[in-house]
C-alpha cells in the first residue's frame, strides 16, 4: 500500500518563522547543502528504452547549493545526501528499513537532508529476522507495518509499541494493509508446493483467503525449481478490480488471479528475471525492479512492452529491490547502499546513500543495507 496525503500550504509558515528569526531545535529552518560527488565506480545512470548503457556517461556531481526547509533531525555520519534539487523532489520524508549495520537493524524516517527524525531499533529477539526481504510500509493511521522475513508481520505505532502481529516462519518480502482492515501477506521464505503463497489475514489473525501456486503452475518447468523456497513469492497486492497481483520470483513471472483464485494472466515471461515489488500504476502499466545485470527498473505496458527503463550502472553487487512512482511522476528507487529519486527523463534529483559506498561482495549486498523505501508526504 502506498499512501500520499495532501500537500500542505506552508509558505506562509516559513515566512513567519524567518521573520521571527526562529532557529530553535525541532523547528523548520533553512540549510545549505554542498553535496559530495559520488565515488568513481558507483555512478547512477538512467537510460531510456532507446539508449544503450555504453552511450551514456554520468558527469561528476556538480557542487550545488540547495536551500531547503525541513523538520530538523539527527545527523548520522553513515549517511550522505549527495544530490538534492528541491524544486523537482516530491516533498516529504522517507521511511525505510536500515540494515547496513547488521548488529543494529532499525526502521528509520529521514528528511530530505538525510537526517533521522524517527527510528525504531529492532529489539534483540527480532534482530536476526531482516533477510531475505525486510519490508516497511506507512499505514493510514500513522502506524508502521513491517515484515520481518521468517518471523512475521508486525504493526508498530509511533510510540514504538507493537499493536498487532501475525507470526509465521514463511512470510517473505511483502504485506499490505487492505481497506477492509485485513492484511495481505506474501509467503515465500522456504515455501513448498504444499504451502499457500498468499494469505489474507483478518485483525483477529484468522485466514480469510489464500492462494496456492500448485493449483496453477503444474508443468515440469516449475516442479523442479528450488531457490530459497519453491516459488519464493516476494510481493502481493490487491488491485482495484478485486483481483490479486502475485510476484513469483523463482518463476520469473507475475500472476494475476481473481477472487476465486483463478489465473487470469501471467506477465513478464522472457522479459524480466527475479523481479521484485511489481506495482500496477493508475494507467495500467506495471513498475518493477528487474534483476538482470546491470540491475534496472522497468515499466511495462499491458501488452508487455517496456515503456520506461532506468538502469543502475557499475554496481553489479548491489541489487535493486524496490521502485515506487511518486505523484509528480518521479520514481523512488531503492538499492542496497542508496535510495535515489529520478525524474521521468532520468535526472537524479535526490540521492541518499551510505557514506562507505557499495558493499564489496554480493552476499553482503543481498542481505544488508536498504531493501525498500517509501516517501511520506507531509
C-alpha positions as CSV (number, residue, x, y, z in Angstrom):
1,X,0.0,0.0,0.0
2,X,1.4,3.4,-0.9
3,X,-0.5,6.3,0.5
4,X,0.1,10.0,-0.2
5,X,-1.6,12.6,1.8
6,X,-2.4,16.1,0.5
7,X,0.4,18.6,0.5
8,X,0.0,21.5,3.0
9,X,0.5,25.1,2.1
10,X,3.4,26.0,4.3
11,X,5.0,29.0,2.6
12,X,3.3,31.5,5.0
13,X,4.6,29.5,7.9
14,X,8.2,29.6,6.6
15,X,7.9,33.4,6.1
16,X,6.7,33.9,9.6
17,X,9.5,31.7,11.1
18,X,12.2,33.6,9.1
19,X,10.7,36.9,10.1
20,X,10.8,35.9,13.7
21,X,14.3,34.6,13.5
22,X,13.2,31.2,14.7
23,X,16.1,28.7,14.8
24,X,15.3,26.6,17.8
25,X,15.9,22.8,17.6
26,X,13.0,20.9,16.2
27,X,11.6,23.8,14.2
28,X,11.8,24.4,10.5
29,X,14.8,26.3,9.3
30,X,16.9,26.7,6.2
31,X,20.0,24.7,5.5
32,X,22.6,24.9,2.7
33,X,24.0,21.6,1.3
34,X,27.2,21.2,-0.5
35,X,26.9,17.6,-1.7
36,X,29.8,15.2,-2.1
37,X,30.3,13.8,-5.6
38,X,29.5,10.1,-6.0
39,X,32.6,7.9,-5.9
40,X,34.0,6.5,-9.1
41,X,32.6,3.2,-10.0
42,X,29.3,3.7,-8.2
43,X,27.6,6.2,-10.5
44,X,23.9,6.1,-11.2
45,X,22.8,6.4,-14.8
46,X,19.3,6.4,-16.1
47,X,18.7,5.2,-19.7
48,X,15.7,5.2,-21.9
49,X,14.5,2.1,-23.8
50,X,16.1,3.6,-26.9
51,X,19.5,4.1,-25.4
52,X,22.2,1.6,-24.6
53,X,24.3,1.9,-21.4
54,X,27.5,2.4,-23.5
55,X,26.1,5.5,-25.0
56,X,25.7,7.3,-21.7
57,X,28.2,8.7,-19.2
58,X,27.4,10.2,-15.8
59,X,29.1,13.6,-15.3
60,X,30.6,14.2,-11.9
61,X,28.0,15.6,-9.5
62,X,28.5,19.4,-9.5
63,X,28.9,21.3,-6.3
64,X,25.4,22.7,-5.8
65,X,23.8,24.8,-3.2
66,X,20.4,23.8,-2.1
67,X,18.1,25.7,0.2
68,X,15.5,23.6,2.0
69,X,13.0,24.0,4.7
70,X,12.9,20.8,6.8
71,X,11.9,19.5,10.2
72,X,15.3,19.0,11.6
73,X,16.5,15.6,12.8
74,X,19.7,13.9,13.9
75,X,22.6,13.7,11.5
76,X,24.2,10.2,11.1
77,X,27.7,10.1,9.8
78,X,27.0,6.8,8.0
79,X,24.6,8.6,5.6
80,X,25.2,11.2,2.9
81,X,22.8,13.2,0.7
82,X,24.9,13.9,-2.5
83,X,22.2,15.4,-4.6
84,X,19.1,17.4,-3.7
85,X,17.1,19.5,-6.1
86,X,14.1,20.8,-4.0
87,X,12.1,22.2,-6.9
88,X,12.0,18.8,-8.5
89,X,11.7,16.5,-5.5
90,X,8.3,15.2,-4.3
91,X,8.2,16.7,-0.8
92,X,8.1,14.7,2.3
93,X,10.1,12.3,4.4
94,X,11.4,8.8,3.5
95,X,10.8,5.7,5.7
96,X,12.9,2.6,5.3
97,X,14.3,-0.5,7.0
98,X,18.0,0.1,7.6
99,X,20.2,-3.0,8.0
100,X,23.6,-1.6,7.0
101,X,24.9,-2.2,10.5
102,X,23.9,-5.9,10.9
103,X,24.2,-5.7,14.7
104,X,21.8,-2.7,14.9
105,X,18.9,-3.1,12.4
106,X,16.3,-0.4,12.7
107,X,13.4,1.4,10.9
108,X,14.3,5.0,10.2
109,X,12.5,8.0,8.8
110,X,14.7,10.6,7.3
111,X,14.1,14.1,6.0
112,X,15.5,15.4,2.7
113,X,18.7,16.4,4.4
114,X,19.3,12.8,5.3
115,X,18.7,13.5,9.0
116,X,16.9,10.9,11.1
117,X,13.6,12.3,12.5
118,X,12.3,9.0,13.9
119,X,13.7,5.5,14.4
120,X,12.7,2.1,15.8
121,X,15.6,-0.1,16.7
122,X,14.6,-3.8,16.5
123,X,14.5,-5.5,19.9
124,X,17.1,-8.2,20.5
125,X,14.6,-11.1,19.8
126,X,13.9,-9.7,16.3
127,X,17.3,-8.5,15.2
128,X,18.1,-11.7,13.2
129,X,15.0,-11.5,11.1
130,X,15.9,-9.0,8.4
131,X,16.7,-11.2,5.4
132,X,15.5,-12.1,2.8
133,X,13.4,-9.0,2.3
134,X,12.7,-6.7,5.2
135,X,9.6,-4.6,4.2
136,X,8.3,-1.4,5.9
137,X,5.1,0.5,5.0
138,X,3.3,3.5,6.3
139,X,-0.3,3.0,7.2
140,X,-3.2,5.5,7.0
141,X,-3.4,5.6,10.8
142,X,0.2,6.7,11.1
143,X,1.5,3.3,12.3
144,X,4.2,1.3,10.6
145,X,3.6,-2.1,9.1
146,X,6.8,-4.2,8.8
147,X,7.5,-7.7,7.5
148,X,10.3,-9.5,9.3
149,X,11.1,-12.4,7.0
150,X,10.9,-15.8,8.5
151,X,9.4,-14.3,11.7
152,X,6.1,-12.5,11.0
153,X,4.3,-9.2,10.3
154,X,4.2,-6.5,12.9
155,X,2.4,-3.2,13.3
156,X,4.2,-0.6,15.3
157,X,2.9,2.8,16.5
158,X,4.8,6.0,16.7
159,X,5.4,5.3,20.4
160,X,7.4,2.3,19.3
161,X,4.8,-0.2,20.7
162,X,3.8,-3.4,18.8
163,X,0.0,-3.1,18.5
164,X,-0.6,-6.1,16.1
165,X,1.4,-9.0,14.9
166,X,1.0,-12.2,12.8
167,X,3.8,-14.6,13.5
168,X,4.7,-17.1,10.7
169,X,8.1,-18.5,9.7
170,X,7.4,-18.5,6.0
171,X,6.5,-14.8,5.5
172,X,8.9,-13.3,3.0
173,X,9.0,-9.8,1.5
174,X,5.7,-8.1,1.4
175,X,2.5,-7.3,3.3
176,X,-0.2,-4.8,2.6
177,X,-3.0,-3.5,4.8
178,X,-6.2,-3.6,2.9
179,X,-9.1,-1.1,3.1
180,X,-11.2,-3.7,5.0
181,X,-8.6,-3.8,7.7
182,X,-7.3,-7.2,6.7
183,X,-3.6,-7.8,5.8
184,X,-2.5,-9.4,2.6
185,X,0.8,-11.3,3.0
186,X,3.3,-13.0,0.7
187,X,4.6,-16.4,1.9
188,X,7.8,-17.3,0.0
189,X,10.5,-17.9,2.6
190,X,11.3,-21.6,2.2
191,X,7.8,-22.2,0.7
192,X,6.9,-25.6,-0.7
193,X,4.3,-26.8,-3.1
194,X,2.1,-27.7,-0.2
195,X,2.1,-24.1,1.2
196,X,-0.2,-21.2,0.3
197,X,1.9,-18.5,-1.3
198,X,-0.6,-15.7,-0.4
199,X,-2.8,-15.3,2.6
200,X,-5.3,-12.6,3.7
201,X,-5.5,-12.3,7.4
202,X,-8.2,-10.5,9.4
203,X,-7.4,-8.4,12.5
204,X,-8.1,-11.4,14.8
205,X,-5.4,-13.4,13.0
206,X,-7.8,-15.6,11.0
207,X,-7.1,-16.6,7.4
208,X,-10.0,-15.4,5.2
209,X,-8.4,-16.0,1.8
210,X,-5.4,-17.8,0.4
211,X,-3.9,-18.8,-2.9
212,X,-1.8,-21.9,-3.8
213,X,0.6,-21.8,-6.8
214,X,0.4,-25.6,-7.1
215,X,-3.1,-25.2,-8.4
216,X,-1.8,-23.3,-11.4
217,X,1.9,-24.0,-12.0
218,X,2.0,-27.7,-12.6
219,X,4.4,-28.2,-15.5
220,X,7.8,-29.8,-15.2
221,X,9.4,-26.5,-15.9
222,X,8.1,-25.4,-12.4
223,X,8.1,-28.5,-10.3
224,X,11.8,-28.9,-10.0
225,X,12.6,-25.3,-9.0
226,X,14.0,-24.5,-5.6
227,X,15.8,-21.3,-4.5
228,X,15.1,-20.1,-1.0
229,X,11.8,-21.9,-1.4
230,X,9.7,-23.3,-4.3
231,X,8.3,-20.1,-5.7
232,X,9.9,-17.6,-3.3
233,X,6.9,-15.4,-3.7
234,X,8.2,-11.9,-2.9
235,X,5.3,-9.4,-3.5
236,X,1.5,-9.3,-3.4
237,X,-1.1,-6.6,-3.9
238,X,-4.8,-6.3,-4.2
239,X,-6.0,-4.5,-7.3
240,X,-8.9,-2.1,-7.5
241,X,-10.7,-4.8,-9.5
242,X,-10.6,-7.1,-6.6
243,X,-8.0,-9.3,-8.3
244,X,-4.6,-10.1,-6.7
245,X,-1.2,-9.5,-8.3
246,X,1.4,-12.0,-7.2
247,X,5.2,-11.9,-7.9
248,X,6.6,-15.5,-8.2
249,X,10.3,-14.7,-8.1
250,X,11.7,-18.2,-8.9
251,X,9.3,-18.5,-11.9
252,X,10.3,-15.0,-13.3
253,X,6.6,-14.2,-13.8
254,X,3.8,-12.2,-12.2
255,X,0.4,-13.8,-11.9
256,X,-3.0,-12.0,-11.7
257,X,-5.7,-14.1,-10.1
258,X,-9.4,-13.4,-9.5
259,X,-11.1,-13.6,-6.1
260,X,-11.7,-17.3,-6.6
261,X,-8.0,-17.9,-7.2
262,X,-8.4,-18.5,-11.0
263,X,-5.4,-17.5,-13.0
264,X,-6.3,-14.6,-15.4
265,X,-2.9,-14.0,-16.9
266,X,0.8,-14.3,-16.4
267,X,3.1,-11.3,-17.1
268,X,6.7,-11.0,-18.0
269,X,7.8,-14.4,-19.1
270,X,11.0,-13.9,-21.0
271,X,11.0,-10.2,-20.2
272,X,12.5,-10.0,-16.7
273,X,14.4,-12.0,-14.2
274,X,13.9,-12.5,-10.4
275,X,11.5,-9.5,-10.4
276,X,10.8,-7.5,-7.2
277,X,8.0,-5.3,-6.0
278,X,5.8,-5.1,-9.1
279,X,3.0,-2.5,-8.7
280,X,0.2,-1.6,-11.1
281,X,0.1,2.1,-11.8
282,X,-3.1,4.1,-12.5
283,X,-2.7,3.9,-16.2
284,X,-2.4,0.1,-16.1
285,X,1.3,-0.2,-16.6
286,X,3.4,-2.2,-14.1
287,X,6.6,-0.8,-12.4
288,X,9.1,-3.3,-11.1
289,X,12.7,-4.0,-10.3
290,X,14.5,-6.3,-12.7
291,X,17.5,-8.4,-11.6
292,X,19.3,-8.6,-14.9
293,X,22.8,-7.3,-15.0
294,X,23.1,-4.4,-14.6
295,X,20.0,-4.1,-12.4
296,X,17.2,-1.9,-13.7
297,X,13.7,-0.6,-13.0
298,X,11.3,-1.1,-15.9
299,X,7.7,0.0,-16.6
300,X,5.6,-2.5,-18.7
301,X,2.6,-1.6,-20.8
302,X,-0.3,-4.1,-20.6
303,X,1.0,-5.5,-23.9
304,X,4.2,-6.4,-22.2
305,X,6.3,-3.8,-24.0
306,X,8.9,-1.9,-21.9
307,X,7.8,1.8,-21.9
308,X,10.4,3.1,-19.5
309,X,13.7,1.9,-18.1
310,X,16.2,3.2,-15.6
311,X,19.4,1.3,-15.3
312,X,21.8,1.3,-12.4
313,X,25.3,1.3,-13.9
314,X,28.6,0.0,-12.4
315,X,27.0,-1.7,-9.4
316,X,26.5,-5.3,-10.1
317,X,26.9,-6.4,-6.5
318,X,24.1,-4.1,-5.2
319,X,20.7,-5.3,-6.2
320,X,17.7,-3.0,-6.8
321,X,14.7,-4.3,-4.9
322,X,12.1,-1.5,-4.9
323,X,10.6,1.2,-7.1
324,X,7.7,3.5,-6.3
325,X,6.1,6.0,-8.7
326,X,5.6,9.3,-6.9
327,X,2.6,11.7,-7.5
328,X,4.8,14.1,-9.5
329,X,5.9,11.4,-11.9
330,X,9.3,10.8,-10.3
331,X,10.4,7.3,-9.3
332,X,11.9,6.4,-5.9
333,X,14.4,3.6,-6.3
334,X,16.0,1.6,-3.5
335,X,19.2,-0.3,-3.9
336,X,21.3,-1.9,-1.1
337,X,23.5,1.2,-0.5
338,X,21.4,4.0,-1.8
339,X,18.0,5.5,-2.4
340,X,17.5,7.7,-5.4
341,X,14.7,9.8,-6.8
342,X,14.7,10.2,-10.6
343,X,12.6,12.2,-13.0
344,X,10.9,10.6,-16.0
345,X,13.8,11.7,-18.2
346,X,16.3,10.1,-15.8
347,X,17.6,13.1,-13.9
348,X,18.6,12.2,-10.3
349,X,17.0,14.9,-8.0
350,X,17.7,13.2,-4.7
351,X,20.5,10.8,-3.7
352,X,20.7,9.4,-0.2
353,X,23.4,6.8,0.3
354,X,25.8,5.0,2.7
355,X,28.9,7.1,3.2
356,X,31.0,3.9,2.9
357,X,29.7,3.3,-0.6
358,X,28.6,0.0,-2.2
359,X,29.1,-3.3,-0.4
360,X,32.2,-5.1,-1.6
361,X,30.6,-8.5,-2.1
362,X,27.3,-9.8,-3.4
363,X,26.4,-11.7,-0.2
364,X,26.6,-8.5,1.9
365,X,24.7,-6.5,-0.8
366,X,21.9,-9.0,-0.9
367,X,21.2,-9.1,2.8
368,X,22.4,-5.7,4.1
369,X,21.7,-2.0,3.7
370,X,18.4,-0.8,2.3
371,X,15.7,-3.0,0.9
372,X,12.6,-0.9,0.5
373,X,11.7,2.7,1.0
374,X,8.6,4.9,0.8
375,X,8.1,8.6,0.5
376,X,5.7,10.0,3.1
377,X,4.0,13.3,2.0
378,X,3.5,16.0,4.6
